[in-house]
Amino acid sequence: MKLVCPECKNEVDLTPYPNLAKDQVVECNVCGISLLVTEAGDEVQTEIVDEGK
């Protein structure tokens, strides 16, 4: 599974989320933006929930 942050364009570390699922909120470890998972699979799709730090 791979997720690139739409804000800072860095890869999000998904190791704290071993069972990533739809409607789960993850946080970018670089910029702090919160992302809602809209589709989980080989390619994770998200929507921005909170702009972060």
PEKATA-V799309 format. One record per residue. N is the residue number from 1. RES is the residue in three letters. PHI is phi in degrees with one decimal (999 if undefined). NEAR is the number of other C-alpha atoms within 12 Angstrom. Layout:
# PEKATA-V799309
n:N res:RES phi:PHI near:NEAR
n:N res:RES phi:PHI near:NEAR
This chain:
# PEKATA-V799309
n:1 res:MET phi:999 near:20
n:2 res:LYS phi:-137.6 near:20
n:3 res:LEU phi:-139.1 near:33
n:4 res:VAL phi:-105.3 near:26
n:5 res:CYS phi:-64.9 near:31
n:6 res:PRO phi:-71.4 near:25
n:7 res:GLU phi:-86.5 near:26
n:8 res:CYS phi:-102.6 near:18
n:9 res:LYS phi:67.7 near:14
n:10 res:ASN phi:-93.3 near:17
n:11 res:GLU phi:-75.9 near:20
n:12 res:VAL phi:-81.4 near:28
n:13 res:ASP phi:-74.7 near:21
n:14 res:LEU phi:-96.9 near:25
n:15 res:THR phi:-61.8 near:16
n:16 res:PRO phi:-72.6 near:13
n:17 res:TYR phi:-122.7 near:20
n:18 res:PRO phi:-66.7 near:12
n:19 res:ASN phi:-116.4 near:16
n:20 res:LEU phi:-59.7 near:27
n:21 res:ALA phi:-139.3 near:22
n:22 res:LYS phi:-58.0 near:19
n:23 res:ASP phi:72.0 near:19
n:24 res:GLN phi:-91.0 near:24
n:25 res:VAL phi:-102.0 near:28
n:26 res:VAL phi:-119.9 near:36
n:27 res:GLU phi:-117.8 near:33
n:28 res:CYS phi:-69.4 near:33
n:29 res:ASN phi:-74.9 near:24
n:30 res:VAL phi:-97.4 near:19
n:31 res:CYS phi:-106.2 near:22
n:32 res:GLY phi:84.6 near:23
n:33 res:ILE phi:-69.2 near:27
n:34 res:SER phi:-96.6 near:25
n:35 res:LEU phi:-124.8 near:32
n:36 res:LEU phi:-92.1 near:27
n:37 res:VAL phi:-74.6 near:27
n:38 res:THR phi:-100.2 near:21
n:39 res:GLU phi:-154.7 near:21
n:40 res:ALA phi:-114.6 near:24
n:41 res:GLY phi:172.9 near:16
n:42 res:ASP phi:-61.6 near:11
n:43 res:GLU phi:-115.7 near:15
n:44 res:VAL phi:-87.3 near:28
n:45 res:GLN phi:-114.2 near:26
n:46 res:THR phi:-139.5 near:32
n:47 res:GLU phi:-126.1 near:25
n:48 res:ILE phi:-73.5 near:23
n:49 res:VAL phi:-103.5 near:21
n:50 res:ASP phi:-143.2 near:18
n:51 res:GLU phi:-68.9 near:18
n:52 res:GLY phi:82.7 near:18
n:53 res:LYS phi:-70.6 near:13
